[in-house]
């Protein structure tokens, strides 16, 4: 890591301090970094488990680390809640009407890596809330 920092232009005298800070943040330990990224992908970007796994794998984390991180963040309740939040954020004015609107919402969630059951539940819940609000 020191070599990478030097190549990026970090002054040689500052490298130990930078490495120390990265250790404090858990960014030099693969498992901690993988868990932190998984949490960020779920909470900040509202990704589902499949997209989180893909993003982590694309960063070259081992399959074991990815699975461990997913177990930590992708409980069924958390996945359902994240899907509902992502849907409300995307469709602030409410879901488009009819079957086409439901299909559009479903495709949006599926594209963000949510499993089919979470997509159906979130779309169904959102449509129910809208119809009860009228």
Secondary structure, 3 states (H helix, E strand, C coil): CHHHHHHCCCCHHHHHHHHHHHHHCCCCCHHHHHHHHHHHHHHCCCCCHHHHHHHHHHCCCCHHHHHHHHHHHCCHHHHHHHHHHHHHHHCCCCCCCHHHHHHHHHHHHHHCCCCHHHHHHHHHHHHHHHHHHC
